Amino acid sequence: MEISVTKEKGLEVEADVLLVPVMQEQDNFCKCTKEFYEYANSQMDFCGKSNEIACVQAFNKIKPKNVMFVGLGEKEEYNLNKLRVAISKACQKIADMKKVSTVAVALKKLPDEPSLAAQTVAEGALIGTYKFDKYKTEKKERFDKLVLISSQDVQPAVKKAQVVCDAVNMTRDLVNEPAELITPAKLASIATSLKGIETKVYGQKEAKKMGMGAFLAVGQGSRHEQQFIHMTYKPKGKARAKVALVGKGITFDSGGLDIKPAASMLEMKGDMAGAACVISVMKALTKLKPNVEVHGIVAACENMPASRSYKPGDVLTAMNGKTIEVDNTDAEGRLTLADALCFAENLEPDAIIDIATLTGACCVALGKVASGLLGNDDELIIGLQASAEEAGEYLWEMPMYEEYFEDLKSDIADFKNSGSRYGGTSAAALFLKKFIKTTPWAHLDIAGTSIISKPLRELPKGVTGVGVRTLINYICNL
């Protein structure tokens, strides 16, 4: 989508739709816009409630062909996240209209700082109108030009929004692609192609030399060789901080020999959503250029059943020497993350953040609304929560009481990879904690939020690209 900025009056902008965000009982319209607002109100009982939408034809009275009002709710409850959602809902509505190419959005009457308003509006439009129709023979036309009407120069904020949303939508594209195309080798190829990022890919032999017995076991049933990917972004000059991002990269999860039911396998091409997020964030950093050194780490493989697959009862040795009894081959993500976390800590970062579609238990606990957040450092947890709130994403801290680990105790190894179905998200996080020594670490469980079956906030149903905005915010705010 092409986004431009103009200082013209909204009524003089050439557009198919002039989009006007309004709060309840707002009366600071220009004379002509107020006329359309009152007409919309009389025809549709529109009063500016949150996400309420009314559209009227302009009948050649002004240059825009249509005027659409979208409600922001009461002023006392208004914030930028509500603006993002409202713009997304309105743009989705506009996308269903015929013969709409250009949409103009009036920002001048919003109470926000102009740059923040512009960034938020651009994000709402770009995230809300995402479609993955690559494999459809008939593609639906969508408006492709967005004009932001502002009295100030907000172009830098618009460019930032485009970079962030390109990363969100890149993540969505990668998760939407068939698993036969997004293989471990393909993820490695995409990571290697990123300009401004130094990428090293370790194959099976190199991973074996590093002692990555947990990671290698998971992928040994697949015809696609495991790929351990290490991306590095370094700023010019001395970095303020050093952060490692670790993304779960199971390009397809059948469950292995503990095979999943057919219905549960349908979305498992998306079990690499964490990896897609990390790769997309790394690409965004080359354009945003934060003064932070960032390492992106992905242990990419498939979990498939075969004669050579790893088995329940096997004992695996991770990179840090810990031994793991395989209780269930479908608890594979934590095994790949175990070696990835060891690798990350050896880089001596100031913080490690992993993101993974890890546990069905997180879906049970938090549904599709919020991602789980667990970790060993309060400052890191608080920083991620603040970054998520600013970005419009929800993170909820879950407990890590040691009692949750009881069910992972093993008679023959240091511990098992799974146990009771109760408290599964906390137990999984405690498992991961065994591969962190002293580094501040946080774990984001996005099992419930990476794909949604109905619209949620600014997101249409489908793949969400969750985590991208939070991680970019966190890194850029360090």
Summary of the structure (lengths in Angstrom):
residues: 478
radius of gyration: 23.9
end to end distance: 29.9
largest distance: 80.3
contacts: 1755
relative contact order: 0.12
helix: 38%
strand: 21%
